[in-house]
Amino acid sequence: MRFSYYQNIAPPADSPQQVAEASLSPAKKIVWSQSVREYVQRAFAPESAVDSVTKPQLEAMLKKIITEAAESEALNSIKWETMPPPQHFVLEERKGVSLKAAVTAVGDNDGSTSKKRKSSEPLEDLSPPPWRKINDRIAFEDRITYVNQDQADRVEKKQHKKKSTLNVEGLSKYQADLDKRQKRFNLDPSGSNSPVPWRTARTTSPEPDQGPIVGTCEKLEKNYLRLTAPPKPDIVRPLHILRHTLELLKKKWRKENDYNYICDQFKSMRQDLTVQHIKNDFTVDVYEIHARIALEKGDLGEYNQCQTQLRALYKQNLGGHPAEFLAYRILYFIHTCNRANMNDVLADLTPTDKEQTAVKHALQVRSALALGNYYRFFRLYLDTPNMGAYLMDMFVNRERLAALANICKA
């Protein structure tokens, strides 16, 4: 228990007053006041005990307190009724606070050091903090903290050096270097002779947007090239040419089944549609066909690109097969175990979406796996509508092994 240490020790042979008196010089005859005697008794009382303060430490601190008070002739001036017990000063010493400072603080609270306050400097004479001063030569960020004279001189010297870097024409070093680069690349700072508007100076207003280009290329087949500059109309196929290209690619896919060639041609078609800002039912058809071919070949990278664009196109009600690709999206999240995106899809489903055959099948697959009903899952795998089986092929072996593990445990 907390006070068992002091309760189980037999009382000392001498009284607490005698223990304290023994610490003082025998040459001095000290008359103990009743308040001092009560303070000594209170020091040894069980309610003043502290677990971390031992009895020898308590006696030593009590002797030290009374000795300090006697030598400073403050035994009768200190209010012993409000003086903290010696255990308190032991803890304060451990924190690095000296006994004299602690006793002085108690004395200040009792009004015994009011004379010392009068001898100190008045508070009204203290200078205001430096951030309240108004000094134009010191920068704002330097006024936040105290700035001595040496720091102020350094700030002023730095500002003077910055001003000296200006050349005769009034241009900073940065602006001069910018002009050199513009001259090296044959760029007019005014922007009038600049080959591209985004490389002109900041003061030059950009040219107005000319809108989407209209292609003039008549080729049906064109390789995909990543754009590094604004495309020219003579290398972009217009919409009516792209329609013929799509029919040609369908025939070649059925006949040759060359995925590398077909993927490159479809990416080229998508690029021509993008630079011309064409968004209609034909655009949806191109992305859907490319996504189906990518699924058939297991190219999830191209499938994801097409699926992302199709989501934006479906929101514009441009036709297509949104229910089919919504089911693909659910199956894809089952394959990637992406629960966060799956929850978002389930939250956005409408009652009409849930009645669609492909969507209903995808939801049943998810439910069967969530419940661990592997018999129902493999029955659904054999009866997958559209091209969902290509997505289920990617995770059916994983679920088969999980089913086998559960059977072995059973």
Residue, then its C-alpha position, 0 to 999 in steps of 0.5 A: m500500500r501507498f503508506s505502508y512504508y511509514q506505517n510499519i516503521a517504529p517511531p524514532a527514539d527521538s521526536p521529530q522536533q529533536v531530529a530537526e533540532a539536531s541538525l542546527s549548530p549547538a552554539k545557537k539557542i533556538v526557540w521552536s514556534q508551535s507552527v514549526r513543530e506542527y510542520v515537523q509533525r506534518a512531515f512525518a504524517p502518513e498523508s504526506a508520504v510519497d512512495s519514491v521518497t525514503k525516510p532518510q531522504l525525508e529526514a535529510m531534507l527536513k534538516k536542510i529546510i530548517t537549517e536554511a530557515a534558521e541561518s537566514e533568520a526566517l524561522n518566524s517569518i515563514k508561514w509554516e502552515t502553507m509550507p509544502p512538506p519536505q517530500h515536495f522539495v525532494l521531488e523539486e530537487r530531482k527536477g533540478v530546482s534548488l531548495k533556496a529557489a523553492v523556498t523563495a517562491v513559497g515566501d513570495n507567495d506569502g508576501s515575505t519578499s515584497k521588498k525585493r520586488k520594489s527594488s527591482e526594475p518596474l515592468e513599465d520600463l521594459s522595452p517593447p518586443p522588437w516585433r512591435k517596433i517599426n523599422d523600415r530598414i529591417a525586412f518583415e521576416d526579420r522583425i518576427t524575431y529579435v534582430n540585433q544591430d549586426q543582423a540588421d547590417r547583414v540584411e541591409k548589405k544583402q539588399h544592397k548586393k541584390k540591387s547591385t546585380l541589376n544591369v544598366e538596362g534595369l534587368s535582373k540577372y534572371q531576366a538577362d539569362l532568360d533573354k540569352r536563352q531566347k536568343r539562342f533558340n531564336l525566340d523573340p521576347s515579345g512573342s511575335n516570332s515565337p514558333v510555339p506560343w507556350r515558349t513566349a515570355r510571361t508578359t505575352s498573352p497566348e494566342p486564342d485556341q483555334g479549336p480541334i483540327v479536321g484531318t485530311c489524311e486518306k489512308l485507311e491504315k496508319n501506325y500509332l506514333r506518340l505525339t510530341a507536337p501539335p498534329k498536322p491535319d495531313i496526318v490525321r484521318p477524318l471521321h468518314i475515313l475512320r469508319h472505313t478503317l474500322e470495317l477493314l480492321k474487323k475483317k483483318w482480325r477475323k482473318e489474320n488474328d494478329y493482335n500486335y497489328i490490330c492493337d497498334q491500329f486501334k490506338s492510332m484510331r483512338q488518337d485521331l478521334t481524340v485530337q479531333h474531339i470526336k465523341n459520338d456513337f462511333t467513338v464508343d464503338v471503337y473503344e468497345i471493340h478494342a476493349r473486347i479484343a484486349l480481353e480476349k488476349g488478356d491485355l489488361g493494360e489496354y482494357n483498362q484504358c478503354q474501360t476508363q474512356l468508356r465510363a466517361l462516354y457512357k455518362q454522355n448517353l452516347g449509346g453502346h453497351p454500358a451494362e456489359f462493361l459494368a459487369y466486366r468492371i465488377l469481375y475485374f475488381i473481383h480479380t484484383c481484390n479491390r474492395a474499395n472500388m467494388n464498394d463504390v460500384l455497388a453503391d452506384l448501382t441502380p435497380t435497373d442496373k441490377e436487373q441486367t443479365a450480365v450485371k446480375h451474373a457478376l453480382q452473383v459471382r461476387s456473392a458466391l465468393a463472399l459466402g464461400n459457396y464454391y459449388r455455385f461459383f463454378r456453376l456460374y463460371l460455366d454460364t458466363p454471358n458475353m466475354g466475362a469468362y475471359l476475366m473469370d479465367m484470370f482468377v478461377n485457378r486462385e478460387r479453385l485452390a482456395a476451395l481445395a484448401n477448405i475441403c482439406k481443412a474440413 
